Amino acid sequence: MPDYFINREEAGRRLAAELGRFKDAQPVVLALPRGGVPVGFEVAQALAAPLDIVLVRKIGVPSQPELALAAVVDGPEPETVVNRELMALLRVPQDYLEQEKGRQLKEIERRRKIYIGDRPRAPIADHTAIVVDDGIATGATMRAALSALRKAGPRRLVLAVPVAAAETIESFRAEVDEVVCLTTPAGLGAIGFYYGDFHQVSDVEVVALLDRAAAPAAAVVPRWEHFPHDADIGVRGIGPSRESAFEQAALAMTGVITDPAGVAGREPVAIACRAPDDELLLVEWLNALVYEMATRRMLFGAFAVRIKDGQLTGEARGEPVDVARHEPAAEVKGATLTELEVAEQPDGSWRAQCVVDV
């Protein structure tokens, strides 16, 4: 059964876990915008690697724009990779290809100005270049990107994606030094089918992630802790982002009951909630988890969160309660408004906390 991802961020974190061995190999992460950038950002953060982008645009067939006929890649001498077999089969004229190439180069130039500006480019020569996207269907754009990047002289060229068609990913093995793909369904269909949230990534999101990646890294290790409060218990999550702090707060709540490290993340449970501000959203998130634990008789030991415009989309992974093994120490009845705080700290970390009723 193929894997499914809450969103691109979770896919990136799971992909990063498979790429850890490259952390000491001078990695540079190269993402295909726009959808590949949130995935690449998580990989770059985990590997402490520079994040850059590969500007590549697909050229679709005249009658079916989503079907890739060719792809053009940015560079001093823009490179075009054409599916000549498809072009001949569909009798696509050469002048159409040239016209579309010109149009896509203009779009590449527009994106270069927005995304890159005067930002220095990440070095590729003699580095391990890890090329990331949110998925591969036909592979036309990725093939063009890899062809151009190989000419930049990386020590190793690694293709890393969360999902791709099995036959497509096999076709890439001869073109790179290594392929890392989390799931390879035989009948792929649309890439978005494998994501709970597959929204169209905006230019604003891309620029924000590139800015965050370029900023000096704050030495913030995600962690959770408890703090005392009368007969109840305070749970606190600390992380490099708001989402990470929410995830750590959830681990702290599990820690009231049992050691989260002893809970296997076998079964995923989707969580969605909304609130007018971050603090109330934390309470909604934790209470949604309390409800799922109670009704499913489960414990959760791993969490993934995405927050946008007051909407939280998350996933909790866990297993049924095993009293003998988990040895539950308390029952959490709910999250409260007491000592409630969600805020960015002076050191750039985020803190999310409240008191839970036990």
C-alpha positions as CSV (number, residue, x, y, z in Angstrom):
1,M,0.0,0.0,0.0
2,P,1.5,3.4,-0.9
3,D,2.4,6.0,1.7
4,Y,0.3,9.2,2.1
5,F,1.5,12.5,3.4
6,I,-0.3,15.2,5.5
7,N,1.4,17.9,3.4
8,R,4.7,18.8,1.7
9,E,6.3,19.7,5.0
10,E,5.7,16.3,6.5
11,A,6.8,14.6,3.3
12,G,10.0,16.7,3.5
13,R,10.7,15.6,7.1
14,R,10.2,12.0,6.2
15,L,12.4,12.3,3.1
16,A,15.1,14.0,5.3
17,A,15.1,11.0,7.6
18,E,16.2,8.8,4.6
19,L,18.9,11.3,3.5
20,G,20.7,11.7,6.9
21,R,23.7,9.8,5.6
22,F,24.6,12.7,3.3
23,K,24.8,15.2,6.1
24,D,28.7,15.1,6.1
25,A,29.0,14.9,2.3
26,Q,28.8,18.7,1.7
27,P,25.2,18.5,0.6
28,V,23.4,21.2,-1.3
29,V,19.6,20.9,-1.7
30,L,18.1,22.0,-5.0
31,A,14.3,22.2,-5.1
32,L,12.0,22.6,-8.1
33,P,9.6,25.4,-7.5
34,R,7.1,25.8,-6.6
35,G,5.9,22.6,-5.0
36,G,9.3,21.2,-4.4
37,V,10.5,24.1,-2.2
38,P,8.5,23.2,1.0
39,V,9.8,19.7,0.7
40,G,13.4,20.8,0.0
41,F,13.3,23.3,2.9
42,E,12.7,20.5,5.4
43,V,15.5,18.4,3.9
44,A,17.9,21.3,3.9
45,Q,17.1,22.2,7.6
46,A,17.6,18.6,8.7
47,L,20.9,18.3,6.8
48,A,22.1,21.8,7.7
49,A,22.6,22.3,4.0
50,P,22.1,25.3,1.7
51,L,18.8,25.5,-0.1
52,D,18.6,26.7,-3.7
53,I,16.2,26.2,-6.6
54,V,16.3,24.9,-10.1
55,L,14.2,27.0,-12.5
56,V,12.6,24.6,-15.0
57,R,9.4,24.9,-16.9
58,K,7.3,22.3,-18.6
59,I,6.1,22.7,-22.2
60,G,2.8,20.9,-22.7
61,V,1.4,19.5,-25.9
62,P,-1.0,22.0,-27.6
63,S,-4.2,20.0,-26.9
64,Q,-3.2,18.8,-23.4
65,P,-1.0,21.3,-21.6
66,E,-0.5,19.0,-18.6
67,L,1.1,16.3,-20.8
68,A,4.8,17.2,-21.0
69,L,6.2,17.5,-24.4
70,A,9.5,19.2,-23.3
71,A,11.1,21.2,-20.5
72,V,13.4,24.1,-20.5
73,V,15.9,24.8,-17.7
74,D,17.4,28.1,-16.7
75,G,21.1,28.8,-17.1
76,P,23.7,30.8,-19.0
77,E,22.7,28.7,-22.0
78,P,19.1,27.5,-21.3
79,E,18.7,23.8,-21.9
80,T,15.7,22.2,-23.5
81,V,14.9,18.5,-23.2
82,V,12.3,17.3,-25.8
83,N,10.3,14.1,-26.0
84,R,10.9,13.7,-29.8
85,E,8.9,10.4,-29.9
86,L,5.8,12.2,-28.5
87,M,6.4,15.2,-30.7
88,A,6.4,13.0,-33.8
89,L,3.4,10.9,-32.6
90,L,1.3,14.0,-32.1
91,R,2.7,15.9,-35.1
92,V,3.6,18.9,-33.0
93,P,5.3,21.5,-35.3
94,Q,8.7,22.8,-34.4
95,D,7.6,26.4,-34.5
96,Y,5.1,25.6,-31.6
97,L,8.0,24.3,-29.6
98,E,10.1,27.4,-30.2
99,Q,7.2,29.7,-29.4
100,E,6.5,27.9,-26.1
101,K,10.2,27.8,-25.3
102,G,10.4,31.6,-25.6
103,R,7.3,32.0,-23.4
104,Q,8.6,29.7,-20.7
105,L,12.0,31.4,-20.7
106,K,10.2,34.7,-19.9
107,E,8.4,33.0,-17.0
108,I,11.7,31.7,-15.8
109,E,13.2,35.2,-15.9
110,R,10.2,36.5,-13.9
111,R,10.6,33.9,-11.3
112,R,14.4,34.4,-11.1
113,K,13.9,38.0,-10.2
114,I,11.3,37.2,-7.6
115,Y,12.8,34.1,-6.0
116,I,16.5,34.8,-6.3
117,G,17.1,38.5,-6.8
118,D,20.6,39.3,-5.6
119,R,20.8,36.2,-3.3
120,P,24.1,34.3,-3.8
121,R,23.6,30.9,-5.4
122,A,24.5,27.7,-3.6
123,P,27.7,26.0,-4.8
124,I,27.2,22.8,-6.8
125,A,30.6,21.9,-8.1
126,D,32.3,19.2,-5.9
127,H,29.3,19.0,-3.6
128,T,26.6,16.4,-3.2
129,A,23.6,17.9,-5.1
130,I,20.3,16.6,-3.8
131,V,17.5,17.4,-6.2
132,V,14.1,17.5,-4.6
133,D,10.5,17.9,-5.8
134,D,7.1,17.0,-4.3
135,G,6.6,14.1,-6.7
136,I,7.3,12.9,-10.2
137,A,4.7,11.9,-12.8
138,T,6.1,11.7,-16.4
139,G,9.5,13.1,-15.3
140,A,10.1,15.6,-18.1
141,T,10.8,18.6,-15.9
142,M,13.0,16.6,-13.5
143,R,14.9,15.0,-16.4
144,A,15.7,18.4,-17.8
145,A,16.8,19.7,-14.4
146,L,19.1,16.7,-13.8
147,S,20.7,17.1,-17.3
148,A,21.5,20.7,-16.6
149,L,22.8,20.1,-13.1
150,R,25.1,17.3,-14.1
151,K,27.0,19.9,-16.2
152,A,27.6,22.0,-13.1
153,G,30.0,19.3,-11.8
154,P,28.5,17.9,-8.6
155,R,30.5,15.2,-6.8
156,R,27.3,13.2,-6.5
157,L,23.9,13.8,-8.0
158,V,21.0,12.5,-5.8
159,L,17.3,12.5,-6.8
160,A,15.0,12.6,-3.8
161,V,11.2,12.7,-4.0
162,P,8.4,11.5,-1.7
163,V,6.4,9.8,-4.5
164,A,6.8,8.8,-8.1
165,A,5.5,6.2,-10.5
166,A,7.5,3.0,-10.2
167,E,8.4,2.8,-13.8
168,T,9.4,6.5,-13.9
169,I,11.7,6.3,-10.9
170,E,13.4,3.3,-12.4
171,S,14.1,5.2,-15.6
172,F,16.1,7.8,-13.5
173,R,18.5,5.4,-11.9
174,A,20.9,5.6,-14.9
175,E,20.9,9.4,-14.8
176,V,21.9,10.0,-11.2
177,D,24.2,8.5,-8.6
178,E,21.4,7.6,-6.2
179,V,17.6,7.7,-6.1
180,V,15.6,8.1,-2.8
181,C,11.9,7.8,-3.1
182,L,9.5,7.0,-0.2
183,T,6.7,5.4,-2.2
184,T,6.5,4.1,-5.8
185,P,2.9,3.1,-6.6
186,A,2.4,1.1,-9.8
187,G,-0.6,3.2,-10.9
188,L,0.4,6.6,-9.8
189,G,-2.4,8.9,-11.0
190,A,-2.2,12.5,-9.8
191,I,0.6,13.4,-7.4
192,G,-1.9,15.3,-5.3
193,F,-3.7,12.1,-4.5
194,Y,-0.9,11.1,-2.1
195,Y,-1.2,14.3,-0.1
196,G,-3.9,15.5,2.4
197,D,-3.0,19.1,1.6
198,F,-1.7,19.7,-1.9
199,H,-2.4,23.4,-2.2
200,Q,-0.8,25.4,-5.0
201,V,2.3,26.9,-3.4
202,S,2.5,30.7,-4.0
203,D,5.5,32.8,-4.9
204,V,5.2,34.4,-1.5
205,E,5.6,31.0,0.2
206,V,8.6,30.2,-2.0
207,V,10.4,33.5,-1.2
208,A,9.6,33.2,2.6
209,L,11.1,29.7,2.7
210,L,14.2,30.7,0.7
211,D,14.7,33.7,3.1
212,R,14.3,31.4,6.1
213,A,16.8,28.9,4.7
214,A,19.3,31.7,4.1
215,A,19.0,33.2,7.6
216,P,21.6,32.2,10.2
217,A,20.3,29.0,11.8
218,A,19.1,29.4,15.3
219,A,20.4,26.5,17.5
220,V,16.9,25.5,18.6
221,V,16.5,21.8,19.4
222,P,12.9,20.7,19.5
223,R,12.0,19.6,22.9
224,W,9.1,19.2,25.4
225,E,8.8,19.6,29.1
226,H,6.3,19.7,32.0
227,F,5.8,22.5,34.5
228,P,3.9,22.3,37.8
229,H,0.5,23.7,38.4
230,D,-1.4,22.8,41.6
231,A,-3.2,19.5,41.0
232,D,-2.8,19.6,37.2
233,I,0.2,19.6,34.9
234,G,1.6,22.1,32.5
235,V,2.7,20.9,29.1
236,R,5.2,23.0,27.0
237,G,6.6,22.5,23.5
238,I,9.7,24.4,22.2
239,G,10.8,24.3,18.6
240,P,12.3,26.3,15.8
241,S,8.8,27.0,14.3
242,R,5.3,27.4,15.6
243,E,4.4,24.1,14.0
244,S,7.3,22.4,15.7
245,A,6.3,23.8,19.1
246,F,2.7,22.5,18.6
247,E,4.2,19.0,17.8
248,Q,6.3,19.1,20.9
249,A,3.4,20.3,23.1
250,A,1.5,17.2,21.9
251,L,4.5,15.0,22.9
252,A,4.5,16.7,26.3
253,M,0.8,15.8,26.7
254,T,1.6,12.1,25.8
255,G,4.4,12.4,28.3
256,V,1.9,13.0,31.1
257,I,0.5,9.5,30.4
258,T,3.5,7.5,29.3
259,D,7.0,7.8,27.7
260,P,6.3,8.9,24.1
261,A,9.4,7.0,22.9
262,G,7.6,3.8,23.9
263,V,4.6,4.5,21.6
264,A,4.9,3.0,18.1
265,G,3.7,5.2,15.3
266,R,1.9,2.5,13.5
267,E,-1.5,4.0,12.9
268,P,-2.0,7.5,11.5
269,V,-5.0,9.7,12.6
270,A,-5.8,12.9,10.7
271,I,-6.6,16.0,12.8
272,A,-8.1,19.3,11.5
273,C,-9.1,22.3,13.6
274,R,-9.5,26.0,13.4
275,A,-9.3,28.9,15.8
276,P,-9.1,32.7,15.6
277,D,-5.6,32.9,17.2
278,D,-2.6,30.7,17.8
279,E,-3.3,30.2,21.5
280,L,-6.9,29.0,21.1
281,L,-5.6,26.9,18.2
282,L,-3.2,25.1,20.6
283,V,-6.1,24.3,22.9
284,E,-8.2,23.0,20.0
285,W,-5.3,20.8,18.8
286,L,-4.6,19.3,22.1
287,N,-8.3,18.7,22.9
288,A,-8.7,17.1,19.5
289,L,-5.9,14.7,20.4
290,V,-7.5,14.0,23.8
291,Y,-10.8,13.1,22.0
292,E,-9.1,10.8,19.6
293,M,-7.1,9.0,22.3
294,A,-10.3,8.5,24.3
295,T,-12.6,7.3,21.5
296,R,-10.0,5.2,19.8
297,R,-8.3,4.0,23.0
298,M,-4.9,4.9,21.5
299,L,-1.7,6.7,22.5
300,F,0.2,8.9,20.1
301,G,4.0,9.2,19.9
302,A,4.6,11.2,16.7
303,F,3.0,14.3,15.3
304,A,3.1,16.4,12.2
305,V,1.5,19.9,12.0
306,R,0.8,22.5,9.4
307,I,-0.8,25.8,10.2
308,K,-2.1,28.4,7.7
309,D,-4.6,31.2,8.2
310,G,-5.9,29.8,11.5
311,Q,-6.4,26.3,10.1
312,L,-4.4,23.4,11.6
313,T,-3.9,20.3,9.5
314,G,-2.1,17.6,11.4
315,E,-1.5,13.9,11.8
316,A,-1.0,11.9,15.0
317,R,0.7,8.5,14.8
318,G,0.3,5.9,17.5
319,E,-1.0,2.6,18.6
320,P,-3.7,1.0,20.8
321,V,-3.1,1.3,24.5
322,D,-1.3,-1.6,26.0
323,V,-1.6,-1.2,29.8
324,A,1.1,-3.7,30.6
325,R,3.7,-2.1,28.2
326,H,2.7,1.6,28.4
327,E,1.9,1.6,32.1
328,P,-0.4,4.8,31.9
329,A,0.4,7.1,34.8
330,A,-2.6,9.5,34.4
331,E,-5.6,10.3,32.3
332,V,-5.6,13.6,30.5
333,K,-9.2,15.0,30.5
334,G,-8.5,18.1,28.4
335,A,-6.4,21.2,27.7
336,T,-7.3,24.4,29.5
337,L,-6.8,28.1,29.0
338,T,-4.6,28.3,32.2
339,E,-1.0,29.4,31.5
340,L,-1.9,29.4,27.8
341,E,0.8,30.9,25.6
342,V,2.0,30.6,22.0
343,A,4.8,33.0,21.2
344,E,8.1,33.4,19.4
345,Q,10.9,33.9,21.8
346,P,13.8,36.4,21.6
347,D,16.2,33.7,20.5
348,G,13.9,32.8,17.5
349,S,12.5,29.7,19.0
350,W,8.7,29.2,19.5
351,R,7.0,28.2,22.8
352,A,3.5,26.6,23.0
353,Q,2.2,25.7,26.4
354,C,-0.9,25.3,28.6
355,V,-2.1,23.4,31.6
356,V,-3.9,20.1,31.0
357,D,-6.6,18.8,33.4
358,V,-5.7,15.3,34.8
